[in-house]
Amino acid sequence: MTKVTTALKDRTAARSLRATAAALEAAPVTDPLAAEFMCYDAAELETSAASALALDNPPAVGAGGELVPVGDQIARGANFIDTVERPDAVAAEASMDRLKLADDGIQCVALAVDAAETIQARNSIEKMMAHQLAAAHKLAMTFAAKARELVENEGGPYQQDGIYVVEAARVANSSARMMDAFQKGALALHKLRTGGKQTVTVQHVNVNDGGRAVVTGGLSAGGGDD
């Protein structure tokens, strides 16, 4: 069990102890002494967890507004960790994990960092969405390039008729799905930031003969599917 995992468990246990203590203090038959001991134990756990999660030497800010890893952070394979106002070990480990995922296999760290910087990601959820958008974009373009390559190879002297075109169509379809995922992800980010609210602005209402109202003006939507 890592130091971060132990500290997180201690914080959870401290919250549980404080909740139990509050229940004892509010119960029909109270037990203030037990509640006091629980609060004491909770404080001890919180202090221990805070000490374990503190970063003695936060990394310096590097390219793209990210923190540059140092020491054992580099050994863990991370390229960057995200900038937070007061980074602790949890934020550092989560940030390193996010960008390590973008580096392993898909290899789109630069795209991920640039996307997060472009949208000015304000929290961890937005950073993860930016990384997913980067991955979807890279896959879409990679599949598209593969489809073009297959089409150009069609008609070689040793190829069966149509086999490359069929495979090109399959890969092109995968590219289209990734493009669709990218666009839906961008819309999801917009909804996250706006709360998915829909706004209707009525500038004029004219009632014609027969009682029918004609609405003129602007309509704007802040999210929502048809």
Order of alpha helices (4+ residues) and beta strands (2+ residues): alpha-alpha-beta-alpha-beta-alpha-alpha-alpha-alpha-beta-beta-beta-beta
